[in-house]
Amino acid sequence: MNDPIAMIVGLGNSGTQYDHTRHNAGFEYIDALAESAGGHWKLDSKYQALTARISIASAEIWLLKPMTFMNRSGHSVAAMAQFYKIPAERILVAHDELDLPAGVARFKLGGGHGGHNGLRDIIACLANNRNFYRLRLGIGHPGTASQVVNYVLSKAHPDERISLARAIDAAVDQTPLCISGHWQKAMNQLHQFKAD
């Protein structure tokens, strides 16, 4: 795990009705990252996404926020990756994670989609290549599978929002290490973070 990152994707649903919903944790991370690096979003119809170019850790990085709905995110990711010839192993995708509590964030390489529709579409559009990096942003689980859809599309309680915001800040702090390929150090330091 020493791949330098060239492209970072934040997953979410576009539209003000989805602002601050649990499913938009990936958008919140990439917005925080863009702000910290002085990035400016612009709508790029070629990718059906908002894009920004930033410089972190002496590297030029593309940021991507698909403006498709979550279950079509892969089309934006694949279009940019193909245009700039960025392999899956140099892509980091930030997404909400039901299997982690709010306030916990974890970096990970590869794996399945775990039922996440955004990840499912990205894997499919990258010709079933699962070897991209992930930033898993914990949102907790409602308890039963039948409640998941309403849960992820709902706004989190204020205490959860605070915990998520702190975890996002911690992840932004570790992102330069990821960009330069120091994944183990970034993973260890993020793993030690506690939101409260």
N, CA and C of each residue as an Amber inpcrd file, in Angstrom:
protein
   588
   0.8320000  -1.2020000   0.0000000   0.0000000   0.0000000   0.0000000
   0.8700000   1.2570000   0.0000000   1.4110000   1.5750000  -1.1550000
   2.2190000   2.7960000  -1.2420000   1.8860000   3.5990000  -2.4990000
   0.6440000   3.4330000  -2.9710000   0.2270000   4.1350000  -4.1790000
  -0.0280000   5.6080000  -3.8810000   0.6030000   6.5250000  -4.6360000
   0.2760000   7.9420000  -4.4910000  -1.0750000   8.2340000  -5.1450000
  -1.8450000   9.1130000  -4.5530000  -3.1950000   9.4090000  -5.0380000
  -3.1640000  10.5540000  -6.0460000  -3.9290000  10.3900000  -7.1280000
  -4.0340000  11.4310000  -8.1490000  -5.4450000  12.0000000  -8.2510000
  -6.4230000  11.2990000  -7.6800000  -7.8260000  11.6950000  -7.8200000
  -8.5830000  11.3000000  -6.5560000  -9.3460000  12.2410000  -6.0210000
 -10.1470000  11.9810000  -4.8170000 -11.5980000  12.2610000  -5.1390000
 -12.4600000  11.3140000  -4.7910000 -13.8850000  11.3870000  -5.0890000
 -14.6690000  11.4400000  -3.7780000 -15.6300000  12.3340000  -3.7060000
 -16.5450000  12.3610000  -2.5740000 -17.9200000  11.9460000  -3.0520000
 -18.5500000  11.0000000  -2.3590000 -19.8520000  10.5040000  -2.7840000
 -20.9870000  11.1640000  -2.0030000 -22.0740000  11.3900000  -2.7170000
 -23.2720000  11.9740000  -2.1070000 -24.3440000  12.1320000  -3.1590000
 -25.4530000  12.7220000  -2.7740000 -26.5310000  13.0450000  -3.6940000
 -26.5880000  14.5560000  -3.8530000 -26.7200000  15.0270000  -5.0920000
 -26.8040000  16.4670000  -5.3280000 -28.2140000  16.9640000  -5.0280000
 -28.3140000  18.2450000  -4.7270000 -29.6090000  18.8370000  -4.4150000
 -29.6800000  19.2410000  -2.9550000 -30.2690000  20.4170000  -2.7040000
 -30.2950000  20.9390000  -1.3310000 -31.0700000  20.0450000  -0.3720000
 -32.0170000  19.2660000  -0.9020000 -32.7860000  18.3920000  -0.0070000
 -31.9300000  17.3050000   0.6210000 -30.7370000  17.0660000   0.0330000
 -29.8440000  16.0410000   0.5720000 -28.7080000  16.6070000   1.4130000
 -28.6340000  17.9210000   1.5200000 -27.5770000  18.5310000   2.3230000
 -27.6180000  18.0030000   3.7520000 -26.4620000  17.6250000   4.2650000
 -26.3010000  17.1770000   5.6630000 -27.0310000  15.8770000   5.9770000
 -27.4370000  15.1370000   4.9440000 -27.9500000  13.7950000   5.2060000
 -26.7570000  12.8620000   5.3990000 -26.9940000  11.7480000   6.0560000
 -25.8950000  10.8320000   6.3650000 -25.2100000  10.3190000   5.0980000
 -25.9850000  10.1220000   4.0270000 -25.4430000   9.5790000   2.7840000
 -24.4730000  10.5530000   2.1160000 -24.4580000  11.8160000   2.5490000
 -23.6100000  12.8160000   1.9180000 -22.3100000  13.0750000   2.6700000
 -21.9230000  12.1490000   3.5250000 -20.6740000  12.3070000   4.2820000
 -19.4740000  12.4690000   3.3550000 -19.4680000  11.7620000   2.2280000
 -18.3560000  11.8810000   1.2850000 -18.2550000  13.2710000   0.6880000
 -19.4120000  13.8860000   0.3910000 -19.4230000  15.2660000  -0.0830000
 -18.8300000  16.1980000   0.9730000 -19.1950000  15.9680000   2.2280000
 -18.7320000  16.8530000   3.3010000 -17.2140000  16.7750000   3.4590000
 -16.6680000  15.5650000   3.3310000 -15.2100000  15.4180000   3.4120000
 -14.5290000  16.1620000   2.2640000 -14.9890000  15.9460000   1.0390000
 -14.2770000  16.5230000  -0.1000000 -14.4580000  18.0390000  -0.1400000
 -15.5930000  18.5360000   0.3660000 -15.7490000  19.9870000   0.4920000
 -14.7380000  20.5490000   1.4910000 -14.5650000  19.8500000   2.6190000
 -13.6030000  20.2960000   3.6320000 -12.1840000  20.2460000   3.0850000
 -11.8750000  19.2110000   2.3200000 -10.5400000  19.0840000   1.7280000
 -10.2870000  20.2050000   0.7230000 -11.2810000  20.4680000  -0.1320000
 -11.1290000  21.5440000  -1.1240000 -10.9250000  22.8850000  -0.4330000
 -11.7000000  23.1280000   0.6120000 -11.5790000  24.4060000   1.3320000
 -10.1980000  24.5440000   1.9700000  -9.7010000  23.4530000   2.5520000
  -8.4030000  23.5110000   3.2320000  -7.2620000  23.7820000   2.2530000
  -7.4570000  23.3790000   0.9800000  -6.3960000  23.5370000  -0.0230000
  -6.6640000  24.6940000  -0.9780000  -7.7020000  25.4860000  -0.7050000
  -8.0070000  26.6280000  -1.5560000  -8.5580000  26.2570000  -2.9220000
  -9.2090000  25.0920000  -3.0050000  -9.7910000  24.6600000  -4.2720000
 -11.1110000  25.3440000  -4.5660000 -11.4360000  25.4570000  -5.8430000
 -12.6910000  26.0870000  -6.2750000 -13.4270000  25.1330000  -7.2110000
 -14.6790000  24.8460000  -6.8820000 -15.4660000  23.9070000  -7.6750000
 -15.9700000  24.5470000  -8.9550000 -15.9910000  23.7540000 -10.0190000
 -16.6500000  24.1860000 -11.2510000 -17.4100000  22.9910000 -11.8210000
 -18.5480000  23.2770000 -12.4300000 -19.3610000  22.2150000 -13.0140000
 -18.7600000  21.8030000 -14.3490000 -18.5010000  20.5130000 -14.5170000
 -17.9210000  19.9900000 -15.7510000 -18.8800000  18.9510000 -16.3210000
 -19.5840000  19.3330000 -17.3810000 -20.6100000  18.4520000 -17.9500000
 -20.0110000  17.1740000 -18.5300000 -18.7270000  17.2240000 -18.9060000
 -18.0700000  16.0410000 -19.4630000 -18.0770000  14.8850000 -18.4650000
 -17.9890000  15.2230000 -17.1800000 -17.9760000  14.1970000 -16.1290000
 -19.2750000  14.1640000 -15.3220000 -20.2280000  15.0250000 -15.6580000
 -21.4670000  15.1620000 -14.8590000 -21.0920000  15.3430000 -13.3850000
 -20.2060000  16.2860000 -13.1350000 -19.6540000  16.4190000 -11.7870000
 -19.1320000  17.8290000 -11.5470000 -18.9720000  18.1540000 -10.2740000
 -18.1840000  19.3100000  -9.8870000 -16.7390000  18.8470000  -9.7540000
 -15.8160000  19.6270000 -10.2880000 -14.4050000  19.2580000 -10.2260000
 -13.5910000  20.4180000  -9.6730000 -12.4600000  20.0880000  -9.1090000
 -11.5090000  21.0930000  -8.6250000 -10.1180000  20.5040000  -8.7450000
  -9.1380000  21.3790000  -8.9110000  -7.7340000  20.9720000  -8.9840000
  -7.0240000  21.6190000  -7.8130000  -6.3920000  20.8130000  -6.9830000
  -5.7090000  21.3410000  -5.8030000  -4.2830000  20.8200000  -5.7520000
  -3.4810000  21.4710000  -4.9230000  -2.1060000  21.0360000  -4.7000000
  -1.9490000  20.6700000  -3.2260000  -1.5820000  19.4240000  -2.9720000
  -1.3420000  18.9340000  -1.6100000  -0.1040000  18.0540000  -1.6380000
   0.7520000  18.2170000  -0.6390000   1.9540000  17.3870000  -0.5160000
   2.7660000  17.3980000  -1.8100000   2.8990000  18.5880000  -2.4030000
   3.6670000  18.7900000  -3.6360000   3.1120000  18.0130000  -4.8250000
   1.8350000  17.6650000  -4.7730000   1.2000000  16.9300000  -5.8710000
  -0.0580000  17.6650000  -6.3230000  -0.3300000  17.5780000  -7.6180000
  -1.5660000  18.1360000  -8.1680000  -2.6280000  17.0380000  -8.1680000
  -3.7580000  17.3320000  -7.5560000  -4.8020000  16.3270000  -7.3360000
  -6.1120000  16.8100000  -7.9450000  -6.8120000  15.8910000  -8.6020000
  -8.1650000  16.1740000  -9.0700000  -9.1620000  15.7890000  -7.9830000
 -10.1130000  16.6760000  -7.7180000 -11.2350000  16.3750000  -6.8310000
 -12.4940000  16.2450000  -7.6770000 -13.3410000  15.3010000  -7.3070000
 -14.5470000  15.0230000  -8.0940000 -15.7500000  14.8190000  -7.1800000
 -16.8180000  15.5570000  -7.4600000 -18.1090000  15.3690000  -6.7770000
 -19.1520000  15.0360000  -7.8470000 -19.4800000  13.7500000  -8.0240000
 -20.4800000  13.3990000  -9.0360000 -21.8240000  14.0760000  -8.7380000
 -22.4050000  14.6830000  -9.7750000 -23.7080000  15.3240000  -9.6390000
 -24.8280000  14.4150000 -10.1370000 -24.4570000  13.1900000 -10.4620000
 -25.4500000  12.1510000 -10.7280000 -26.0060000  11.7390000  -9.3660000
 -27.0220000  10.9380000  -9.3460000 -27.4140000  10.3790000  -8.0580000
 -26.4000000   9.3220000  -7.6480000 -26.4480000   8.9690000  -6.3710000
 -25.4510000   8.0680000  -5.7870000 -25.2400000   6.8080000  -6.6210000
 -26.3410000   6.1890000  -7.0690000 -26.2130000   4.9010000  -7.7590000
 -25.6890000   5.0240000  -9.1850000 -25.3350000   6.2550000  -9.6270000
 -24.7150000   6.4660000 -10.9450000 -23.3330000   7.1110000 -10.8110000
 -22.7810000   7.1310000  -9.6130000 -21.5040000   7.8010000  -9.3540000
 -20.3640000   7.2720000 -10.2120000 -20.3960000   5.9960000 -10.5140000
 -19.3040000   5.3730000 -11.2540000 -19.0860000   5.9480000 -12.6340000
 -20.1550000   6.4530000 -13.2470000 -20.0160000   7.0110000 -14.5870000
 -19.1080000   8.2430000 -14.5710000 -19.2660000   9.0900000 -13.5510000
 -18.4030000  10.2650000 -13.4150000 -16.9670000   9.8580000 -13.1160000
 -16.8170000   8.9300000 -12.1910000 -15.4730000   8.4920000 -11.7810000
 -14.7270000   7.8750000 -12.9610000 -15.3870000   6.9790000 -13.6800000
 -14.7300000   6.3070000 -14.8010000 -14.3830000   7.2900000 -15.9150000
 -15.2540000   8.2620000 -16.1680000 -14.9970000   9.2340000 -17.2410000
 -13.7450000  10.0520000 -16.9540000 -13.5990000  10.5310000 -15.7070000
 -12.4070000  11.3090000 -15.3690000 -11.1590000  10.4200000 -15.3480000
 -11.2740000   9.2370000 -14.7770000 -10.1310000   8.3220000 -14.6960000
  -9.6270000   7.9620000 -16.0910000 -10.5480000   7.7250000 -17.0100000
 -10.1460000   7.3650000 -18.3740000  -9.5060000   8.5530000 -19.0880000
 -10.0890000   9.7440000 -18.9180000  -9.5690000  10.9210000 -19.6170000
  -8.1450000  11.2400000 -19.1840000  -7.8920000  11.1700000 -17.8730000
  -6.5640000  11.5050000 -17.3550000  -5.6650000  10.2860000 -17.1560000
  -6.1570000   9.1240000 -17.5710000  -5.3830000   7.8730000 -17.4770000
  -4.9280000   7.6120000 -16.0280000  -5.8790000   7.7350000 -15.1200000
  -5.6130000   7.4880000 -13.6960000  -6.0680000   6.0700000 -13.3610000
  -5.1620000   5.1890000 -12.9490000  -5.5770000   3.8250000 -12.6100000
  -6.3590000   3.7940000 -11.2960000  -7.1420000   2.7580000 -11.1250000
  -7.9680000   2.6200000  -9.9140000  -7.1200000   2.7320000  -8.6490000
  -5.8950000   2.2100000  -8.7090000  -5.0170000   2.1920000  -7.5390000
  -4.5420000   3.5780000  -7.1120000  -4.8660000   4.6090000  -7.8990000
  -4.4840000   5.9780000  -7.5260000  -5.7250000   6.8480000  -7.2630000
  -6.8430000   6.1770000  -6.9780000  -8.1040000   6.8700000  -6.6850000
  -8.4910000   6.6090000  -5.2330000  -8.9160000   7.6660000  -4.5520000
  -9.4520000   7.5690000  -3.1920000 -10.9120000   7.9860000  -3.2400000
 -11.7980000   7.1400000  -2.7310000 -13.2330000   7.4230000  -2.7160000
 -13.7030000   7.5510000  -1.2730000 -14.2800000   8.7010000  -0.9450000
 -14.8100000   8.9460000   0.4060000 -16.3100000   8.6860000   0.4050000
 -16.7610000   7.8880000   1.3760000 -18.1850000   7.5220000   1.4110000
 -18.6510000   7.2810000   2.8400000 -19.9600000   7.3370000   3.0250000
 -20.5670000   7.0340000   4.3230000 -20.4850000   5.5250000   4.5640000
 -20.3720000   5.1510000   5.8470000 -20.1740000   3.7460000   6.2110000
 -21.0990000   3.3690000   7.3680000 -22.0590000   2.4980000   7.0780000
 -23.0140000   2.0430000   8.0990000 -22.3580000   1.2090000   9.1880000
 -21.2700000   0.5170000   8.8540000 -20.6510000  -0.4190000   9.7980000
 -19.6860000   0.2390000  10.7790000 -19.5710000   1.5650000  10.7240000
 -18.7480000   2.2930000  11.6910000 -19.6200000   3.3340000  12.3850000
 -19.4160000   3.5470000  13.6860000 -20.2050000   4.5690000  14.3830000
 -19.8090000   5.9800000  13.9530000 -20.7170000   6.9100000  14.1300000
 -20.4210000   8.3090000  13.8280000 -19.2120000   8.7550000  14.6390000
 -18.3190000   9.4790000  14.0060000 -17.1100000   9.9300000  14.6890000
 -15.9160000   9.0440000  14.4390000 -16.1010000   7.9690000  13.6490000
 -15.0020000   7.0740000  13.3030000 -14.7700000   7.1670000  11.7910000
 -13.5170000   7.2780000  11.3960000 -13.1480000   7.2910000   9.9810000
 -11.9820000   6.3310000   9.7790000 -12.0150000   5.6180000   8.6700000
 -10.9700000   4.6260000   8.3970000 -10.5860000   4.6500000   6.9210000
  -9.2930000   4.5710000   6.6460000  -8.8140000   4.3570000   5.2880000
  -8.7670000   2.8550000   5.0270000  -8.9840000   2.4920000   3.7660000
  -9.0020000   1.0740000   3.3960000  -8.6200000   0.9480000   1.9310000
  -7.9680000  -0.1410000   1.5660000  -7.6760000  -0.4340000   0.1660000
  -8.5410000  -1.5950000  -0.2890000  -9.2670000  -1.3680000  -1.3770000
 -10.0180000  -2.4310000  -2.0210000 -11.1750000  -2.9670000  -1.1970000
 -11.6920000  -4.1080000  -1.6440000 -12.8290000  -4.7370000  -0.9900000
 -14.0770000  -4.6500000  -1.8490000 -15.1730000  -5.1500000  -1.3170000
 -16.4390000  -5.1250000  -2.0350000 -17.1620000  -3.8140000  -1.8480000
 -18.4440000  -3.8060000  -2.2250000 -19.2330000  -2.5780000  -2.0810000
 -20.0290000  -2.5480000  -0.7860000 -20.1690000  -3.7030000  -0.1080000
 -20.8740000  -3.7410000   1.1680000 -22.2970000  -3.2300000   1.0970000
 -22.9190000  -3.3230000  -0.0690000 -24.2880000  -2.8430000  -0.2190000
 -24.3920000  -1.3580000  -0.5280000 -23.2590000  -0.6730000  -0.6070000
 -23.2740000   0.7650000  -0.8830000 -23.4270000   0.9800000  -2.3870000
 -24.5170000   1.6440000  -2.7960000 -24.8180000   1.7740000  -4.2220000
 -23.7880000   2.6000000  -4.9870000 -23.1980000   3.5920000  -4.3350000
 -22.1660000   4.3740000  -4.9940000 -20.9380000   3.5350000  -5.3000000
 -20.4840000   2.7770000  -4.3130000 -19.3280000   1.9000000  -4.5120000
 -19.6410000   0.8140000  -5.5380000 -20.8550000   0.2810000  -5.4840000
 -21.2570000  -0.7590000  -6.4340000 -21.1180000  -0.2430000  -7.8710000
 -21.5850000   0.9930000  -8.1250000 -21.5390000   1.5390000  -9.4760000
 -20.1080000   1.8680000  -9.9020000 -19.2970000   2.3500000  -8.9560000
 -17.8940000   2.6440000  -9.2810000 -17.1640000   1.3660000  -9.6760000
 -17.3430000   0.3120000  -8.9090000 -16.6970000  -0.9720000  -9.2290000
 -17.1190000  -1.4380000 -10.6220000 -18.4150000  -1.3570000 -10.9120000
 -18.9150000  -1.7970000 -12.2170000 -18.3260000  -0.9560000 -13.3460000
 -18.2670000   0.3600000 -13.1500000 -17.7820000   1.2540000 -14.2090000
 -16.2680000   1.2130000 -14.3710000 -15.5610000   0.7180000 -13.3620000
 -14.1150000   0.5270000 -13.4750000 -13.7910000  -0.9070000 -13.9020000
 -14.7070000  -1.5080000 -14.6470000 -14.5270000  -2.8690000 -15.1780000
 -14.2700000  -3.8780000 -14.0550000 -15.0450000  -3.7350000 -12.9820000
 -14.9660000  -4.6210000 -11.8120000 -13.6390000  -4.5550000 -11.0750000
 -12.8940000  -3.4640000 -11.2530000 -11.6640000  -3.2510000 -10.4930000
 -12.0370000  -2.6560000  -9.1320000 -11.7240000  -3.3880000  -8.0810000
 -12.0710000  -2.9530000  -6.7170000 -10.8810000  -2.3450000  -5.9890000
  -9.7470000  -2.2220000  -6.6830000  -8.5020000  -1.8660000  -6.0050000
  -8.2880000  -0.3710000  -5.8520000  -9.3630000   0.3680000  -5.6140000
  -9.2210000   1.7830000  -5.2860000  -9.2670000   1.9290000  -3.7660000
  -8.7200000   3.0240000  -3.2940000  -8.7130000   3.2930000  -1.8590000
 -10.0460000   3.8810000  -1.4300000 -10.3730000   3.6790000  -0.1680000
 -11.6100000   4.2310000   0.3620000 -11.3240000   4.9800000   1.6610000
 -12.0950000   6.0160000   1.8830000 -12.1860000   6.6520000   3.1910000
 -13.5910000   6.3700000   3.6810000 -13.7010000   5.5410000   4.7140000
 -14.9920000   5.1330000   5.2580000 -15.3400000   6.0750000   6.4140000
 -16.4240000   6.8050000   6.2530000 -16.8590000   7.7760000   7.2570000
 -18.0740000   7.2210000   7.9870000 -17.8740000   6.8800000   9.2530000
 -18.9210000   6.2220000  10.0140000 -20.1640000   7.0790000  10.2100000
 -21.3250000   6.4530000   9.9930000 -22.6090000   7.1240000  10.2590000
 -23.4820000   6.2920000  11.1980000 -22.9750000   5.1250000  11.6180000
 -23.7810000   4.2620000  12.4670000 -24.8190000   3.4990000  11.6500000
 -25.5430000   2.5990000  12.3200000 -26.5440000   1.7430000  11.6630000
 -27.8700000   1.8810000  12.3960000 -28.9870000   1.9150000  11.6610000
 -30.2840000   2.0720000  12.3370000 -30.7290000   0.8420000  13.1090000
 -30.0880000  -0.3020000  12.8630000 -30.4350000  -1.5040000  13.6220000
 -31.0250000  -2.6080000  12.7750000 -31.8450000  -2.2520000  11.7880000
 -32.4280000  -3.2570000  10.9050000 -32.2760000  -2.8080000   9.4510000
 -32.1340000  -3.7880000   8.5670000 -31.9060000  -3.4960000   7.1490000
 -33.0590000  -2.7120000   6.5370000 -34.2820000  -2.9660000   6.9980000
 -35.4520000  -2.3040000   6.4120000 -35.4620000  -0.7980000   6.6620000
 -34.6900000  -0.3440000   7.6290000 -34.6620000   1.0850000   7.9590000
 -33.5060000   1.8350000   7.2990000 -32.6350000   1.1130000   6.5890000
 -31.3960000   1.7250000   6.0940000 -31.6510000   2.8740000   5.1340000
 -32.5500000   2.6920000   4.1650000 -32.7540000   3.7310000   3.1480000
 -33.1970000   5.0430000   3.7880000 -34.2070000   4.9790000   4.6520000
 -34.6690000   6.2020000   5.3190000 -33.5850000   6.7960000   6.2100000
 -32.8140000   5.9190000   6.8360000 -31.7620000   6.3660000   7.7520000
 -30.6730000   7.1460000   7.0290000 -30.1670000   6.5970000   5.9150000
 -29.0530000   7.2670000   5.2320000 -29.4980000   8.5550000   4.5440000
 -30.7900000   8.6380000   4.2050000 -31.2920000   9.8420000   3.5300000
 -31.8620000  10.8590000   4.5140000 -31.6790000  10.6010000   5.8110000
 -32.1240000  11.5350000   6.8540000 -30.9370000  12.3210000   7.3930000
 -31.2410000  13.4670000   7.9690000 -30.1910000  14.2720000   8.6040000
 -29.8510000  13.6550000   9.9620000 -28.5930000  13.6370000  10.2920000
 -28.1380000  13.0640000  11.5610000 -28.4950000  13.9860000  12.7210000
 -28.5630000  13.4180000  13.9180000 -28.7770000  14.1980000  15.1370000
 -27.5790000  15.1250000  15.3440000 -27.7850000  16.2520000  16.0370000
 -26.6900000  17.2220000  16.2060000 -25.4110000  16.6360000  16.7910000
 -25.5230000  15.7290000  17.7650000 -24.3060000  15.1620000  18.3470000
 -23.5710000  14.2750000  17.3350000 -24.3220000  13.5610000  16.4910000
 -23.7020000  12.7730000  15.4310000 -23.0170000  13.6850000  14.4160000
 -23.6530000  14.8030000  14.0980000 -23.0880000  15.7540000  13.1330000
 -21.7490000  16.2860000  13.6310000 -21.6920000  16.5860000  14.9210000
 -20.4450000  17.0890000  15.5030000 -19.3570000  16.0150000  15.4270000
 -19.7210000  14.7690000  15.7570000 -18.7520000  13.6700000  15.7090000
 -18.2530000  13.4340000  14.2910000 -19.1720000  13.4800000  13.3150000
 -18.7760000  13.2870000  11.9210000 -17.8490000  14.4120000  11.4720000
 -18.1830000  15.6420000  11.8240000 -17.3520000  16.7810000  11.4240000
 -15.9390000  16.6500000  11.9750000 -15.8130000  16.1900000  13.2160000
 -14.4750000  16.0040000  13.8060000 -13.7100000  14.8910000  13.1010000
 -14.4180000  13.8070000  12.7380000 -13.7640000  12.7070000  12.0260000
 -13.3070000  13.1630000  10.6390000 -14.1290000  13.9860000   9.9830000
 -13.7630000  14.5190000   8.6690000 -12.5250000  15.4010000   8.7840000
 -12.4870000  16.2440000   9.8000000 -11.2970000  17.0910000  10.0060000
 -10.0440000  16.2370000  10.1980000 -10.1800000  15.1570000  10.9650000
  -9.0400000  14.2640000  11.1890000  -8.6020000  13.6010000   9.8900000
  -9.5720000  13.2000000   9.0670000  -9.2500000  12.5760000   7.7870000
  -8.5660000  13.5720000   6.8460000  -9.0460000  14.8070000   6.8250000
  -8.4020000  15.8470000   6.0020000  -6.9520000  16.0310000   6.4430000
  -6.7210000  16.0020000   7.7570000  -5.3570000  16.1650000   8.2770000
  -4.4190000  15.0540000   7.7970000  -4.9590000  13.8430000   7.6250000
  -4.1230000  12.6990000   7.2230000  -4.0280000  12.5310000   5.7070000
  -4.8550000  13.2560000   4.9670000  -4.8880000  13.0840000   3.5100000
  -3.5470000  13.3550000   2.8350000  -2.7410000  14.3500000   3.2560000
  -1.4330000  14.5290000   2.6020000  -0.5610000  13.2730000   2.6480000
  -0.6400000  12.5060000   3.7260000   0.1230000  11.2600000   3.8050000
  -0.3590000  10.2650000   2.7530000  -1.6740000  10.2110000   2.5530000
  -2.2350000   9.3050000   1.5390000  -1.7670000   9.7090000   0.1520000
  -1.7980000  11.0010000  -0.1120000  -1.4310000  11.5050000  -1.4340000
   0.0120000  11.1560000  -1.7580000   0.8560000  11.1790000  -0.7510000
   2.2620000  10.8470000  -0.9840000   2.5510000   9.3470000  -0.8540000
   1.5130000   8.5430000  -0.6180000   1.6870000   7.0970000  -0.5940000
   2.0520000   6.5070000   0.7460000   2.0170000   7.2960000   1.8210000
   2.3410000   6.7910000   3.1610000   1.0610000   6.2840000   3.8490000
   0.5130000   5.2300000   3.2600000  -0.8020000   4.7670000   3.6930000
  -0.7980000   4.1870000   5.1040000   0.2010000   3.4030000   5.4430000
   0.1930000   2.7600000   6.7600000   0.2260000   3.8010000   7.8730000
   1.0430000   4.8240000   7.6920000   1.1190000   5.8880000   8.6940000
  -0.2160000   6.6290000   8.7850000  -0.8110000   6.9390000   7.6370000
  -2.1070000   7.6280000   7.6310000  -3.1810000   6.7860000   8.3000000
  -3.1860000   5.5000000   7.9950000  -4.1820000   4.5950000   8.5880000
  -4.0020000   4.5100000  10.1000000  -2.7620000   4.3630000  10.5450000
  -2.5020000   4.2500000  11.9810000  -2.9240000   5.5130000  12.7290000
  -2.5920000   6.6720000  12.1670000  -2.9070000   7.9210000  12.8520000
  -4.4040000   8.1970000  12.8510000  -5.0900000   7.8870000  11.7640000
  -6.5370000   8.0760000  11.7370000  -7.2240000   7.0830000  12.6680000
  -6.6700000   5.8690000  12.7580000  -7.2430000   4.8320000  13.6320000
  -7.1880000   5.2720000  15.0980000  -6.1660000   6.0550000  15.4510000
  -6.0240000   6.5010000  16.8380000  -6.9740000   7.6560000  17.1830000
  -7.5600000   8.2780000  16.1590000  -8.4230000   9.4200000  16.4210000
  -9.7150000   8.9990000  17.0950000 -10.1180000   9.7740000  18.0990000
 -11.4120000   9.5850000  18.7700000 -12.1480000  10.9030000  18.7310000
 -13.3970000  10.8760000  18.2570000 -14.1610000  12.1080000  18.0770000
 -14.5630000  12.7620000  19.3860000 -14.6710000  11.9590000  20.4760000
 -15.0920000  12.5750000  21.7240000 -14.1300000  12.3170000  22.8600000
